[in-house]
Amino acid sequence: MATNRTFTMLKPDAVEKGHVGAILEKINASGFRIVALKLTQMTTADAKAFYAIHSERPFFGELVEYMTRGPIVAAILEKDNAVEDFRTLIGATNPADAADGTIRKLYAASIGENAVHGSDSDENAAIESAFHFSGREQF
């Protein structure tokens, strides 16, 4: 059974380029309710832990460096079929392959700097949400 919540993170490139407001507006206009939101910065230890699944990949060091270079916006979103619907809204990892109108098509520069993260499963949404937010921060 699909849950009604997912996790997203607006990555450093989106924050640096001033796209936070436009991306949040697109999220709201797509029927998602923001149940938790914060501007924060990941430490190297945070980024290594969050992306541990990629630790053996050749791009891991660059990923950690990128994710710690500036602030991110972490959010928990709510909507029926949240994970799948949000993955559709953000588009393909490579913005060149993303559908028109998706967040990555509009705001991502490359595969490496793709503006936004979205959980890929209900289980990961719960794990990623708990990584960034305490229970009292979620409404």
Secondary structure, 3 states (H helix, E strand, C coil): CCCCEEEEEECHHHHHCCCHHHHHHHHHHCCCEEEEEEEECCCHHHHHHHCHHHCCCCCHHHHHHHHCCCCEEEEEEECCCHHHHHHHHHCCCCCCCCCCCCHHHHHCCCCCCCCEEECCCHHHHHHHHHHHCCHHHCC
